[in-house]
Amino acid sequence: MASNSIKLYLLLILALVTCSKAELGELKETSMTIYFQDQYGGPNATVAQILPENPDGHLSFKKFGAIFCTDDLVTEGFDVSSTQVARAQGVYITSALDGSNTHVLVSIVFNNGEFKGSTLGVQGASAQFERVREVAVVGGTGKFRFARGYVTFETIHINSAANLAVIQCNITVLHY
């Protein structure tokens, strides 16, 4: 008798789990343009070369196996003083023998505005010396739950004296 009660109980739980569904709402498309303020040198650098160490402090983006860590300021406008909307935190690895591609693993962590508390996960090969590079959005959290889509990166400004590159990031994602 106890065995039948347990079976009935387990069957009821299975039915509830199978029939219940998280309310995600409608699938939405979001497109936006944001700007990575890439400080690649100096005392306030937001990019650091992890391996191989470079004693002169210069970054060697073309060296196969080079690993970089980043924590770039992300703004809503081109200018570094425009409103901060996120941080771009992650790693880049030069993954092509000839140095032409990096593998990008970056989380865009929104800390201000409409998407505060949400993230987008960006991952894939990036042809680092092309004018426009496209990489996949492979997931997200918060308002970007179950995100999928793509980003394009375009370096639109370099100020060598200030060790600053501004990278325009165009995002198109589907999410719930």
SETI-823217 format. One record per residue (C-alpha): x, y, z; residue in one letter. Coordinates in nm, 3 decimals, m for minus. Last residue first. Layout:
<atoms>
> X/Y/Z/A
...
</atoms>
This chain:
<atoms>
> 1.257/3.692/m2.333/Y
> 1.554/3.731/m2.563/H
> 1.659/3.788/m2.924/L
> 1.975/3.990/m2.960/V
> 2.130/4.252/m3.189/T
> 2.431/4.439/m3.052/I
> 2.649/4.701/m3.223/N
> 2.974/4.756/m3.032/C
> 3.180/5.061/m3.129/Q
> 3.536/5.029/m3.003/I
> 3.714/5.337/m2.874/V
> 4.089/5.286/m2.839/A
> 4.285/5.470/m2.573/L
> 4.658/5.469/m2.493/N
> 4.637/5.849/m2.436/A
> 4.913/5.937/m2.686/A
> 4.799/5.653/m2.915/S
> 4.446/5.793/m2.948/N
> 4.261/5.535/m3.155/I
> 3.905/5.582/m3.278/H
> 3.642/5.375/m3.458/I
> 3.751/5.022/m3.370/T
> 3.452/4.825/m3.497/E
> 3.293/4.537/m3.309/F
> 2.982/4.362/m3.432/T
> 2.761/4.174/m3.193/V
> 2.543/3.871/m3.248/Y
> 2.230/3.694/m3.137/G
> 2.103/3.473/m2.860/R
> 1.963/3.571/m2.524/A
> 1.800/3.311/m2.296/F
> 1.750/3.575/m2.022/R
> 1.846/3.920/m2.148/F
> 1.636/4.116/m1.897/K
> 1.821/3.933/m1.619/G
> 2.084/3.703/m1.764/T
> 2.237/3.639/m2.103/G
> 2.348/3.385/m2.355/G
> 2.561/3.300/m2.658/V
> 2.596/3.639/m2.825/V
> 2.808/3.552/m3.126/A
> 3.100/3.754/m3.266/V
> 3.130/3.976/m3.574/E
> 3.438/4.187/m3.649/R
> 3.436/4.506/m3.855/V
> 3.757/4.672/m3.982/R
> 3.941/4.339/m3.989/E
> 4.260/4.311/m3.784/F
> 4.109/4.113/m3.496/Q
> 3.926/3.851/m3.698/A
> 3.721/3.757/m3.391/S
> 3.649/3.396/m3.303/A
> 3.371/3.337/m3.056/G
> 3.196/3.437/m2.735/Q
> 2.979/3.718/m2.602/V
> 2.771/3.664/m2.289/G
> 2.518/3.941/m2.219/L
> 2.443/4.056/m1.866/T
> 2.157/4.211/m1.670/S
> 2.165/4.401/m1.338/G
> 2.103/4.739/m1.502/K
> 1.937/4.691/m1.843/F
> 1.737/5.017/m1.856/E
> 2.013/5.235/m1.717/G
> 2.327/5.147/m1.523/N
> 2.538/4.846/m1.428/N
> 2.512/4.627/m1.738/F
> 2.777/4.353/m1.735/V
> 2.887/4.277/m2.091/I
> 3.052/3.940/m2.040/S
> 3.345/3.862/m2.266/V
> 3.507/3.548/m2.403/L
> 3.672/3.644/m2.734/V
> 3.899/3.408/m2.927/H
> 4.147/3.615/m3.120/T
> 4.217/3.577/m3.487/N
> 4.488/3.704/m3.724/S
> 4.787/3.613/m3.506/G
> 4.946/3.387/m3.772/D
> 4.906/3.080/m3.551/L
> 4.545/3.177/m3.480/A
> 4.417/3.176/m3.121/S
> 4.523/3.509/m2.977/T
> 4.325/3.481/m2.654/I
> 4.090/3.751/m2.531/Y
> 3.950/3.745/m2.178/V
> 3.658/3.883/m1.983/G
> 3.482/4.191/m1.853/Q
> 3.306/4.456/m2.060/A
> 3.165/4.699/m1.803/R
> 2.825/4.861/m1.842/A
> 2.609/5.170/m1.901/V
> 2.848/5.455/m1.827/Q
> 2.712/5.793/m1.937/T
> 2.938/5.993/m2.168/S
> 3.281/6.102/m2.041/S
> 3.470/5.854/m2.261/V
> 3.305/6.008/m2.566/D
> 3.145/5.773/m2.819/F
> 2.813/5.748/m2.639/G
> 2.627/5.496/m2.423/E
> 2.945/5.400/m2.240/T
> 3.127/5.076/m2.162/V
> 3.433/5.092/m1.933/L
> 3.662/4.805/m2.017/D
> 3.758/4.523/m1.778/D
> 3.990/4.312/m1.989/T
> 4.225/4.016/m1.949/C
> 4.463/3.928/m2.230/F
> 4.617/3.596/m2.328/I
> 4.885/3.558/m2.596/A
> 4.882/3.206/m2.740/G
> 4.994/3.309/m3.088/F
> 5.162/3.652/m3.075/K
> 4.978/3.908/m3.289/K
> 4.824/4.105/m3.000/F
> 5.161/4.176/m2.839/S
> 5.081/4.441/m2.575/L
> 5.368/4.671/m2.484/H
> 5.477/4.673/m2.119/G
> 5.850/4.649/m2.198/D
> 5.882/4.330/m1.989/P
> 5.609/4.150/m2.187/N
> 5.463/3.857/m2.000/E
> 5.345/3.580/m2.228/P
> 5.081/3.556/m2.102/L
> 4.859/3.785/m1.889/I
> 4.846/4.094/m2.110/Q
> 4.639/4.354/m1.932/A
> 4.350/4.560/m2.067/V
> 4.171/4.826/m1.859/T
> 4.485/5.038/m1.822/A
> 4.458/5.324/m1.571/N
> 4.833/5.362/m1.503/P
> 4.926/5.359/m1.872/G
> 4.824/5.123/m2.148/G
> 4.536/4.965/m2.340/Y
> 4.249/5.181/m2.215/Q
> 3.963/5.034/m2.422/D
> 3.655/5.255/m2.385/Q
> 3.398/5.010/m2.522/F
> 3.109/5.195/m2.687/Y
> 2.743/5.097/m2.704/I
> 2.500/5.054/m2.992/T
> 2.167/4.884/m2.934/M
> 1.930/4.631/m3.085/S
> 1.674/4.434/m2.885/T
> 1.446/4.167/m3.030/E
> 1.176/4.025/m2.808/K
> 1.031/3.676/m2.753/L
> 0.707/3.711/m2.559/E
> 0.667/3.629/m2.192/G
> 0.894/3.399/m1.998/L
> 0.635/3.242/m1.769/E
> 0.807/2.930/m1.640/A
> 0.615/2.623/m1.744/K
> 0.427/2.371/m1.536/S
> 0.289/2.065/m1.712/C
> 0.595/1.841/m1.695/T
> 0.688/1.941/m1.341/V
> 0.331/1.899/m1.218/L
> 0.288/1.563/m1.395/A
> 0.619/1.433/m1.257/L
> 0.518/1.541/m0.906/I
> 0.181/1.360/m0.939/L
> 0.352/1.045/m1.070/L
> 0.595/1.055/m0.778/L
> 0.304/1.081/m0.530/Y
> 0.114/0.801/m0.704/L
> 0.423/0.578/m0.695/K
> 0.481/0.662/m0.327/I
> 0.118/0.586/m0.244/S
> 0.137/0.255/m0.436/N
> 0.450/0.151/m0.241/S
> 0.284/0.243/0.088/A
> 0.000/0.000/0.000/M
</atoms>
